[in-house]
Amino acid sequence: MYVGRFVVVAPEFAAYRVSSRSFPNRRILDREDALTVGPTEDAPETDNPYISYNCLRIVGSEASASGSASGGTPRAAVIGNGSQVDPIAEKLELGYPARDALAESLLALDYEKDDYDTPRIAGVVGEESYIATVRKDALLVHEVEEPTLVATYEEDTPRAFAFEADDAFEAARTAYDLEFEHAVCAAGVERTADGFETAFVNESSTHD
């Protein structure tokens, strides 16, 4: 089954996977306090505004995919399928509750105005963990008490989902290996006593 891009959020970890039929030539890169989805070097040129974006941001201090951090303990991690990740992170930095940061940012940006009216999906892992989506017909924001999945297609309503991960790399690897079709790359994040650790999996390589 093809569900497109999806997010899994649990109280202590989250994962995001790019699944794509139209733009498979993408990868995740580590850019200081963010993991960024972008085209591979051999990808054809496109003016599609939804191809490149930060899919993971750590809020509260700088952090990298190796888990290192400075400037205090990070307070939250934001994960999602598009440019909404940045304003959600910025609102958290300003002190917004996670629920409000998700709802206001998703309402402001709305669903993606492409040929499929693709929903925006996102999650926050922190003192409170939430998962959210904005579709053409609804905004849904759910507090998370167990692993919960939402996807851009088919699985576009958050639901409990069997998913286990002991660390950020396992979260990314498990998401990448799920039997949903057309896996491209995946990111994972784990909340630890010292902040957050992140990892990512590209089609031919892994990073933690």
C-alpha positions as CSV (number, residue, x, y, z in Angstrom):
1,M,0.0,0.0,0.0
2,Y,1.2,3.5,-0.8
3,V,0.6,6.0,2.0
4,G,3.0,8.7,0.9
5,R,5.0,10.5,3.5
6,F,4.3,9.5,7.1
7,V,5.1,10.4,10.7
8,V,5.1,8.1,13.8
9,V,5.2,9.9,17.1
10,A,5.5,8.3,20.6
11,P,6.0,9.9,24.0
12,E,9.8,9.5,23.8
13,F,10.6,9.2,20.1
14,A,9.4,9.9,16.6
15,A,10.2,8.9,13.0
16,Y,9.5,10.4,9.6
17,R,9.7,8.7,6.2
18,V,9.7,10.1,2.7
19,S,7.9,7.8,0.4
20,S,7.6,9.0,-3.2
21,R,6.5,7.9,-6.6
22,S,7.1,11.2,-8.3
23,F,10.3,12.5,-6.7
24,P,12.4,9.5,-5.4
25,N,15.8,11.2,-6.0
26,R,16.0,12.7,-2.5
27,R,18.1,12.3,0.6
28,I,18.4,13.6,4.2
29,L,21.3,15.7,5.2
30,D,22.4,16.9,8.7
31,R,22.5,20.7,8.9
32,E,23.4,21.6,12.5
33,D,20.1,21.8,14.4
34,A,18.1,20.3,11.6
35,L,17.8,17.3,9.3
36,T,16.9,18.5,5.8
37,V,15.3,16.6,2.9
38,G,16.7,17.6,-0.4
39,P,17.4,16.3,-3.9
40,T,20.3,14.0,-4.6
41,E,23.1,15.2,-6.9
42,D,21.6,13.3,-9.9
43,A,18.0,14.5,-9.4
44,P,16.4,16.2,-12.3
45,E,15.8,19.9,-11.9
46,T,12.3,20.9,-10.6
47,D,10.6,24.0,-9.4
48,N,8.3,22.0,-7.1
49,P,8.3,23.9,-3.7
50,Y,7.6,20.8,-1.7
51,I,10.8,18.9,-2.6
52,S,13.2,20.4,-0.1
53,Y,12.5,21.3,3.6
54,N,13.7,20.7,7.2
55,C,12.0,17.5,8.3
56,L,13.4,17.6,11.9
57,R,14.3,20.5,14.2
58,I,15.6,20.4,17.7
59,V,14.2,23.2,19.9
60,G,16.1,24.8,22.7
61,S,19.8,24.4,21.6
62,E,21.9,23.4,18.7
63,A,22.1,19.7,18.0
64,S,23.4,17.4,15.3
65,A,22.8,13.9,14.0
66,S,25.5,12.7,16.3
67,G,23.4,13.8,19.3
68,S,25.8,16.5,20.4
69,A,24.3,19.7,21.8
70,S,25.3,23.0,23.3
71,G,23.7,25.9,25.0
72,G,21.6,23.9,27.4
73,T,19.3,20.9,27.2
74,P,17.0,20.9,24.2
75,R,13.4,21.0,25.1
76,A,11.6,19.5,22.2
77,A,11.9,18.0,18.7
78,V,9.7,18.8,15.8
79,I,9.2,16.4,12.9
80,G,7.1,16.7,9.7
81,N,6.8,16.6,5.9
82,G,7.3,20.2,4.9
83,S,8.0,23.8,5.6
84,Q,5.6,23.8,8.6
85,V,8.5,22.3,10.7
86,D,10.2,25.7,11.0
87,P,7.3,27.8,12.2
88,I,6.3,25.1,14.7
89,A,9.9,25.1,16.1
90,E,9.9,28.9,16.2
91,K,6.6,29.0,18.2
92,L,8.0,26.4,20.6
93,E,11.0,28.6,21.1
94,L,8.7,31.5,22.0
95,G,7.1,29.4,24.7
96,Y,3.9,28.2,22.9
97,P,2.5,24.9,24.1
98,A,3.1,22.1,21.7
99,R,-0.6,21.8,20.8
100,D,-0.9,25.5,20.0
101,A,2.3,25.6,18.0
102,L,1.1,22.7,15.8
103,A,-2.4,24.0,15.4
104,E,-1.5,27.6,14.5
105,S,1.3,26.7,12.1
106,L,-0.7,24.1,10.3
107,L,-3.7,26.3,10.0
108,A,-1.5,29.2,8.7
109,L,0.2,27.1,6.0
110,D,-2.8,24.8,5.3
111,Y,-2.6,21.6,3.1
112,E,-0.2,21.6,0.2
113,K,-1.7,23.1,-2.9
114,D,-0.5,20.4,-5.3
115,D,-2.5,18.1,-7.6
116,Y,-3.4,15.9,-4.7
117,D,-4.3,18.4,-2.0
118,T,-1.6,16.7,0.1
119,P,-2.0,17.0,3.8
120,R,0.7,18.5,6.0
121,I,1.7,16.2,8.9
122,A,3.8,17.0,11.9
123,G,4.7,15.9,15.5
124,V,6.3,17.2,18.6
125,V,8.2,15.1,21.1
126,G,8.9,16.7,24.5
127,E,7.3,17.2,27.9
128,E,4.1,16.8,25.9
129,S,4.1,14.8,22.7
130,Y,1.5,15.5,19.9
131,I,0.8,14.4,16.4
132,A,-1.1,16.5,13.9
133,T,-2.3,16.9,10.3
134,V,-4.1,19.5,8.3
135,R,-6.1,18.2,5.4
136,K,-8.4,19.9,2.9
137,D,-11.4,19.0,5.2
138,A,-9.9,19.0,8.7
139,L,-7.3,20.0,11.3
140,L,-6.5,17.1,13.7
141,V,-4.2,17.5,16.7
142,H,-3.9,14.5,19.0
143,E,-1.9,14.1,22.3
144,V,0.3,11.0,22.0
145,E,0.3,8.3,24.7
146,E,1.4,5.4,22.5
147,P,3.0,5.2,19.0
148,T,0.7,7.0,16.6
149,L,0.9,7.2,12.8
150,V,-0.5,9.7,10.3
151,A,0.3,9.7,6.6
152,T,-0.4,12.0,3.7
153,Y,-2.6,9.4,1.9
154,E,-4.8,6.5,3.0
155,E,-3.7,6.8,6.6
156,D,-4.5,10.5,6.9
157,T,-6.2,10.3,10.4
158,P,-3.9,9.7,13.4
159,R,-4.2,6.2,14.8
160,A,-2.4,3.9,17.2
161,F,0.3,2.0,15.3
162,A,2.6,-0.9,16.4
163,F,6.1,0.6,16.3
164,E,9.0,-0.1,18.6
165,A,12.4,1.7,18.7
166,D,15.1,1.8,21.4
167,D,17.0,4.8,19.9
168,A,16.9,7.3,17.1
169,F,18.6,5.1,14.6
170,E,16.2,2.2,15.2
171,A,13.3,4.6,14.8
172,A,14.6,5.8,11.4
173,R,15.5,2.2,10.3
174,T,12.2,0.8,11.4
175,A,10.3,3.5,9.5
176,Y,12.3,3.0,6.4
177,D,11.8,-0.7,6.5
178,L,8.0,-0.7,7.0
179,E,6.2,-2.4,4.1
180,F,4.5,0.8,2.8
181,E,5.6,1.3,-0.8
182,H,8.3,3.5,-2.3
183,A,10.6,4.2,0.6
184,V,13.1,7.0,-0.1
185,C,14.7,8.1,3.2
186,A,13.8,8.3,6.9
187,A,14.6,10.3,10.0
188,G,14.4,9.4,13.7
189,V,14.7,11.2,17.0
190,E,14.8,10.0,20.6
191,R,14.3,12.0,23.8
192,T,17.1,11.2,26.3
193,A,18.1,12.4,29.7
194,D,20.6,14.8,28.0
195,G,18.2,16.1,25.3
196,F,17.7,14.5,21.9
197,E,19.5,12.2,19.6
198,T,18.8,12.1,15.9
199,A,19.6,9.7,13.0
200,F,18.7,9.2,9.4
201,V,18.6,6.5,6.7
202,N,19.1,7.2,3.0
203,E,18.6,4.6,0.3
204,S,22.2,3.5,0.3
205,S,23.5,4.7,3.7
206,T,22.7,5.2,7.4
207,H,23.7,7.9,9.8
208,D,23.4,8.2,13.6
